[in-house]
Amino acid sequence: ETGVTQTPRHLVMGMTNKKSLKCEQHLGHNAMYWYKQSAKKPLELMFVYNFKEQTENNSVPSRFSPECPNSSHLFLHLHTLQPEDSALYLCASSQVLRGEKLFFGSGTQLSVL
Amino acid sequence: AQKITQTQPGMFVQEKEAVTLDCTYDTSDPSYGLFWYKQPSSGEMIFLIYQGSYDQQNATEGRYSLNFQKARKSANLVISASQLGDSAMYFCAMREKVGDDKIIFGKGTRLHILP
């Protein structure tokens, strides 16, 4: 148990659906992250929130919309996705000022049909 | 340009042997941190070991050690006495500056331990 909880674990959605991924951390960290892991690419950093402010948007298409209402919760809103968006989406948290490691959730395996 | 390079896509190692997983990195900042993570088939990312750029000694955590060669920008992971449960993907990662919130990953090495 890493202290970072992601739901759902698995998600199947059509290209016209709207869904959200949820991440919650119980570690008191100040930064939260979304990473995408697909079969043919390395772990890609998508978004970073530091003290609830977005500090990184790594050229992610607008069909992915992050939301960080407080330092413990992070969402990834999904709409009109493409089949190539099928991947494992990993949430992580970190205490940035101390240069700490990332603590990862178990991930959401997303399939877009 | 790739900042973290792992040149071994896959490795096969006999159980109980030591294994070295290669990682080279690129940064111009003098203050950075290097990480290794393990990802079993179940998908979770497990932290293994950390090396700060100013750390005088190589990091060690049980059977894991990091062979840090700063001048060569190399941070290889050494697993001693490998076990079947070590079969997994291994990722090298870097926080380019202490205090920076970005951590970037290499492409990973898939390690297979043979009985």
Chai-1 contact restraints between the chains, C-beta under 6 A:
chainA,res_idxA,chainB,res_idxB,connection_type,confidence,min_distance_angstrom,max_distance_angstrom,comment,restraint_id
A,A31,B,D101,contact,1.0,0.0,6.0,A-B,restraint_1
A,P42,B,F105,contact,1.0,0.0,6.0,A-B,restraint_2
A,P42,B,K107,contact,1.0,0.0,6.0,A-B,restraint_3
A,L43,B,F105,contact,1.0,0.0,6.0,A-B,restraint_4
A,V48,B,D101,contact,1.0,0.0,6.0,A-B,restraint_5
A,N50,B,D101,contact,1.0,0.0,6.0,A-B,restraint_6
A,T55,B,D101,contact,1.0,0.0,6.0,A-B,restraint_7
A,E56,B,K102,contact,1.0,0.0,6.0,A-B,restraint_8
A,V96,B,D101,contact,1.0,0.0,6.0,A-B,restraint_9
A,G99,B,G33,contact,1.0,0.0,6.0,A-B,restraint_10
A,G99,B,V98,contact,1.0,0.0,6.0,A-B,restraint_11
A,K101,B,F35,contact,1.0,0.0,6.0,A-B,restraint_12
A,K101,B,F47,contact,1.0,0.0,6.0,A-B,restraint_13
A,K101,B,Y50,contact,1.0,0.0,6.0,A-B,restraint_14
A,L102,B,I103,contact,1.0,0.0,6.0,A-B,restraint_15
A,F104,B,M45,contact,1.0,0.0,6.0,A-B,restraint_16
A,S106,B,E44,contact,1.0,0.0,6.0,A-B,restraint_17
A,G107,B,G43,contact,1.0,0.0,6.0,A-B,restraint_18
